[in-house]
Amino acid sequence: MRYRDIAKTYLKSAEKELSTGDDSRLKFAALELRMTLEALTYERAQLYKKELTEKQIKIWQPRKLLTTLIDIDPFVDSSPTISFGIEGEDGSPPEEMKLLGKETVISLKDIKNYYDRLSSYLHTPTIEQGMLKENSSPQRIRYRCEEIVSIMKDVVSSPIFNVDLRDKASLNCYECGSEIVRTIPPSSNELQVKCLQENCLASYIVKKLPDRQAHWEPMYDELPCSNPNCDEKQLTWKREFALGVNWNCKKCRGHNRVSLGITFEPVSSES
């Protein structure tokens, strides 16, 4: 979906409601602005959909969704300034940089400051809100809505948007074959990654290499066959290792199971 276009439509409707000067239309302006915040958060999340689980991609609450995205990329709600230039023949930095523009994005702070507040305008005031009349007065609501309109206008009118300059690593999972994509934060040289497919237990360590390359190292455990006369080992994902895990040895055909055990040690005669 083209969430940016949807957000522009909501924002235009909110401005129209505010322009009437009718206080009874303020709740409709608040609803349109709330939906504007949702649309812009969903637009941001589309850049990360390959890094979200099936459960996470269903999150509809902007604060919860943006917090999830920040766990993936700490800079997701930062507004970057983009410039470019031609590097020297020896690979030295450009002598001159040309400004492309600044992308203004919705921040977690914006969501925290305004989304729940807008929601409160759409419900009957609580007893506490009724006692604090200045917080729910039409003048106060109009002021807040106009404040949010100003912020949203900066976002939807950004000369550049959806800029994605992240260092990403990808791999087709060794276990299930699905594509795994992960962002490597600038401050990290490696990170632990797990396959997002619901029934897949594969996990990896991703190590950053020069020239924006990455090395994927599967996180296996080698479990020895419990038959003392067999030297076969079973490769098992670390996430899979738990009580009850069992397998048939490929070499001796015996059955192995991970379980708790008790050992007995006789008391020494000197004790």
C-alpha positions as CSV (number, residue, x, y, z in Angstrom):
1,M,0.0,0.0,0.0
2,R,1.1,3.6,-0.6
3,Y,0.8,4.7,3.0
4,R,2.4,8.1,2.3
5,D,-0.5,9.0,-0.1
6,I,-3.0,7.7,2.4
7,A,-1.4,9.8,5.1
8,K,-1.6,12.9,2.9
9,T,-5.3,12.3,2.4
10,Y,-5.9,11.9,6.1
11,L,-4.0,15.1,6.9
12,K,-5.9,17.1,4.3
13,S,-9.2,15.9,5.8
14,A,-8.0,16.9,9.3
15,E,-7.1,20.4,8.1
16,K,-10.5,20.7,6.5
17,E,-12.2,19.7,9.7
18,L,-10.2,22.3,11.7
19,S,-10.9,25.0,9.1
20,T,-14.6,24.9,9.8
21,G,-14.1,26.5,13.2
22,D,-16.8,24.2,14.5
23,D,-15.8,22.7,17.9
24,S,-18.1,19.7,17.2
25,R,-15.8,18.7,14.3
26,L,-12.6,18.6,16.5
27,K,-13.1,14.9,17.2
28,F,-13.1,14.2,13.5
29,A,-9.9,16.1,13.0
30,A,-8.3,14.2,15.9
31,L,-9.4,10.9,14.3
32,E,-7.9,11.9,10.9
33,L,-4.6,12.9,12.6
34,R,-4.5,9.7,14.5
35,M,-4.8,7.7,11.3
36,T,-2.2,9.9,9.7
37,L,0.3,8.9,12.4
38,E,-0.7,5.2,11.9
39,A,-0.2,5.4,8.1
40,L,3.3,7.1,8.4
41,T,4.4,4.5,10.9
42,Y,3.2,1.6,8.7
43,E,5.1,3.2,5.8
44,R,8.3,3.1,7.8
45,A,7.7,-0.5,8.8
46,Q,7.4,-1.5,5.1
47,L,11.2,-1.0,4.8
48,Y,11.7,-3.7,7.5
49,K,9.0,-6.2,6.6
50,K,11.6,-8.9,5.8
51,E,13.0,-8.5,9.3
52,L,9.7,-8.8,11.1
53,T,8.1,-12.0,12.3
54,E,4.6,-12.9,11.2
55,K,3.4,-11.8,14.7
56,Q,5.3,-8.5,14.6
57,I,4.0,-7.5,11.1
58,K,0.5,-7.7,12.5
59,I,1.2,-5.0,15.2
60,W,-1.1,-2.0,14.6
61,Q,-0.3,0.2,17.5
62,P,2.2,2.9,16.3
63,R,4.2,3.1,19.5
64,K,4.6,-0.7,19.8
65,L,5.4,-1.1,16.2
66,L,8.0,1.7,16.1
67,T,9.6,0.4,19.3
68,T,9.9,-3.0,17.6
69,L,11.6,-1.3,14.6
70,I,14.0,0.5,16.8
71,D,15.1,-2.9,18.2
72,I,16.0,-3.8,14.6
73,D,17.5,-0.4,13.6
74,P,18.2,2.2,16.4
75,F,18.1,5.0,13.7
76,V,14.7,4.2,12.2
77,D,13.1,7.3,13.8
78,S,16.0,9.6,13.1
79,S,15.7,12.3,10.4
80,P,18.8,12.0,8.1
81,T,20.4,14.6,5.9
82,I,21.5,13.1,2.6
83,S,24.5,14.5,0.6
84,F,26.6,12.9,-2.1
85,G,29.9,13.5,-3.8
86,I,32.5,11.9,-6.0
87,E,35.4,10.3,-4.2
88,G,39.0,10.8,-5.3
89,E,40.7,8.3,-7.6
90,D,42.7,7.0,-4.6
91,G,39.5,6.4,-2.7
92,S,39.8,9.6,-0.6
93,P,36.6,11.4,0.6
94,P,34.9,13.8,-1.9
95,E,36.2,17.3,-1.9
96,E,32.7,18.7,-2.5
97,M,29.4,17.4,-1.3
98,K,26.0,18.2,-2.8
99,L,23.0,18.3,-0.5
100,L,20.1,16.2,-1.7
101,G,17.8,17.2,1.2
102,K,16.6,16.1,4.6
103,E,14.1,13.4,5.3
104,T,11.8,14.2,8.2
105,V,10.3,11.1,9.8
106,I,7.9,10.3,12.6
107,S,9.8,9.8,15.8
108,L,9.0,7.6,18.8
109,K,8.8,10.9,20.8
110,D,6.1,12.2,18.4
111,I,4.1,9.1,18.8
112,K,4.4,9.2,22.6
113,N,3.5,12.9,22.8
114,Y,0.5,12.8,20.5
115,Y,-1.0,9.5,19.6
116,D,-2.6,8.6,23.0
117,R,-3.6,12.2,23.5
118,L,-5.5,12.2,20.2
119,S,-7.2,9.0,21.3
120,S,-8.4,10.7,24.5
121,Y,-10.2,13.3,22.4
122,L,-12.3,10.5,20.8
123,H,-13.8,9.3,24.1
124,T,-16.0,10.7,26.8
125,P,-13.8,12.5,29.3
126,T,-13.0,10.5,32.4
127,I,-13.9,11.9,35.8
128,E,-10.3,13.1,36.2
129,Q,-10.3,14.8,32.8
130,G,-13.6,16.4,33.7
131,M,-12.0,17.9,36.8
132,L,-9.1,19.3,34.7
133,K,-11.3,21.2,32.3
134,E,-8.5,23.0,30.7
135,N,-7.0,19.8,29.3
136,S,-10.2,18.8,27.5
137,S,-11.4,22.2,26.4
138,P,-12.1,22.8,22.7
139,Q,-9.4,25.5,22.7
140,R,-6.9,23.1,24.0
141,I,-7.9,20.3,21.6
142,R,-7.7,22.7,18.7
143,Y,-4.3,23.9,19.7
144,R,-2.9,20.3,20.0
145,C,-4.4,19.3,16.6
146,E,-2.9,22.3,14.9
147,E,0.4,21.5,16.5
148,I,0.3,17.9,15.1
149,V,-0.8,19.2,11.7
150,S,2.4,21.3,11.5
151,I,4.6,18.3,12.4
152,M,2.8,16.0,9.9
153,K,3.2,18.6,7.1
154,D,6.9,18.5,7.5
155,V,6.9,14.7,7.3
156,V,4.7,14.3,4.2
157,S,6.5,17.2,2.4
158,S,10.0,15.8,2.8
159,P,11.9,16.2,-0.5
160,I,13.3,12.7,0.0
161,F,11.8,9.8,1.9
162,N,12.1,6.1,2.7
163,V,15.9,6.4,2.4
164,D,17.5,3.1,3.3
165,L,21.3,3.1,3.6
166,R,21.6,0.4,6.2
167,D,24.3,-2.3,6.1
168,K,22.2,-5.5,5.6
169,A,23.1,-9.1,5.5
170,S,21.0,-11.9,3.9
171,L,21.1,-15.6,3.7
172,N,18.8,-18.5,2.6
173,C,18.3,-20.5,5.8
174,Y,20.3,-23.7,5.9
175,E,17.4,-25.4,7.6
176,C,14.2,-24.2,5.9
177,G,15.5,-22.3,2.9
178,S,13.6,-19.1,3.6
179,E,15.5,-15.8,3.2
180,I,16.8,-14.2,6.3
181,V,17.6,-10.4,6.2
182,R,19.2,-8.5,9.1
183,T,20.5,-5.0,9.7
184,I,24.0,-4.8,11.1
185,P,24.2,-1.8,13.4
186,P,27.2,0.5,12.8
187,S,28.4,0.0,16.4
188,S,28.4,-3.8,16.1
189,N,30.9,-6.2,14.4
190,E,28.7,-9.2,14.9
191,L,25.2,-10.2,16.1
192,Q,23.1,-13.3,16.8
193,V,20.3,-13.9,14.4
194,K,17.5,-16.5,14.3
195,C,15.3,-17.6,11.4
196,L,11.9,-15.9,11.7
197,Q,9.9,-18.9,10.3
198,E,7.6,-20.1,13.1
199,N,8.7,-23.8,13.1
200,C,12.4,-23.2,12.2
201,L,15.0,-23.4,15.0
202,A,18.0,-22.3,13.0
203,S,20.2,-19.6,14.4
204,Y,23.4,-17.9,13.3
205,I,26.2,-15.5,14.2
206,V,26.6,-12.8,11.6
207,K,30.1,-11.2,11.5
208,K,30.8,-7.9,9.7
209,L,33.5,-8.0,7.0
210,P,35.2,-5.3,5.0
211,D,33.4,-3.7,2.0
212,R,29.9,-4.1,3.6
213,Q,30.2,-7.9,3.4
214,A,29.1,-10.4,6.1
215,H,29.9,-14.0,7.2
216,W,27.1,-16.2,8.5
217,E,28.1,-18.9,11.0
218,P,25.5,-21.5,11.9
219,M,25.1,-22.0,15.6
220,Y,25.3,-25.8,15.9
221,D,26.0,-28.2,18.8
222,E,27.6,-31.5,18.1
223,L,25.8,-34.1,20.3
224,P,27.7,-37.4,20.7
225,C,25.8,-40.7,20.4
226,S,25.2,-42.0,23.9
227,N,26.3,-45.5,22.8
228,P,29.8,-45.9,24.3
229,N,30.9,-48.0,21.3
230,C,29.8,-45.4,18.8
231,D,31.7,-42.2,17.8
232,E,28.9,-40.6,15.7
233,K,27.9,-37.0,16.4
234,Q,24.6,-35.3,15.6
235,L,24.5,-31.7,14.5
236,T,21.8,-29.9,16.4
237,W,20.8,-26.2,16.4
238,K,21.5,-24.5,19.7
239,R,17.9,-23.3,19.9
240,E,16.8,-26.9,19.5
241,F,18.9,-28.3,22.4
242,A,16.5,-29.0,25.2
243,L,15.1,-31.8,27.5
244,G,13.3,-34.3,25.4
245,V,15.1,-33.8,22.1
246,N,15.8,-37.2,20.6
247,W,17.2,-38.7,17.4
248,N,18.3,-42.0,15.9
249,C,22.0,-42.4,15.4
250,K,22.8,-42.7,11.7
251,K,25.7,-45.0,12.4
252,C,24.6,-47.5,15.1
253,R,20.9,-46.9,14.6
254,G,20.5,-46.5,18.4
255,H,18.0,-44.1,19.9
256,N,19.3,-41.0,21.8
257,R,17.3,-38.7,24.1
258,V,18.4,-35.6,26.0
259,S,17.2,-36.1,29.6
260,L,18.0,-35.3,33.2
261,G,20.1,-37.9,35.0
262,I,21.3,-38.8,38.5
263,T,24.6,-40.4,39.2
264,F,25.6,-42.3,42.4
265,E,29.0,-42.0,44.1
266,P,29.7,-44.3,47.0
267,V,30.9,-42.9,50.3
268,S,34.6,-43.3,50.8
269,S,35.6,-45.7,53.6
270,E,37.8,-43.0,55.0
271,S,34.8,-40.6,55.5
